[in-house]
Amino acid sequence: MAPRFLTLTDVSEILNISAPQAYALVRSGELPAIQIGGRMQWRVESAELERYIERMYAETRARNAHGASSEGSG
């Protein structure tokens, strides 16, 4: 069974990005997360990471569809 919450290290490995990039996604609010524990460490719910990935797919599709419709018209 997959863990419900992931560390920012987990997130960076899953997305193949740097730890500072994962932190920036959380701090900007793009990737919802919570802070827990005495050291207030960030945790990202697995379901939130999946929703973020789906949003990125949708944004990529939209950009590509827009770009394809404007190519060759310049």
N, C-alpha and C positions, 0 to 999 in steps of 0.2 A: 504494500500500500504506500502510495506516495505521501510525503509529509504535507500537512496543510500549509505550513509557513516555510518560507525560504529565506536564507540570509542574502545580503547583497552580493556576497561571493558566489552563492548558488546562482543568483540572477545573472551575474556577469558571465559565468560559465555557460549557462543555458543560452544566452543571447550572443555569446562570443564577443563581448565587449569588455572594456577595462572596468575595474572597480570604480574609478572616478566617474565614468560614464553612467554606470548603474546608479550611483549616488545622485548624480545630476538629474536623472529621470525621476527619482523619488522626490528630491527637493523641489523640482519644478511642478510636481503634481501630476505629471504625465502618467506615472506609474504609482497608483495608490499604495501606501504602506503604513505601518504602525510602528511606534517606538515602544519597546518593552524592556523590563529588567532594570536593575540598578544603574547600569551604564547606558540605558536608553538606546539600545541597539535596534536598528531597523529590521523589520520583518515584512516580507511581501507574501500575501496569500497566493497560493498556487493558482486559484481561480482568477485572481486579478491579473497575474502574469499572462494567463491564457487570453483574457479579454484584451489586454494591451497588444498582444501579438496579433489577434484578430483585427484590431483597429489599424495596426500598421499594414496588414495585408490589404484592408479596404482602402486606406489612404494611398498605398502604392498602386492599386488597381485604378483608382480615380486619377492619379497623376499620369499613369501610362495611357489611359483612355483619352485624357485631355491632350496629352502630348502627341498622340497618334493622329488626332483629328486636326491638329494645327500644323503638322509637318507637311512640307511641300507647298505651303501657302504663303511663302515669303518672298 
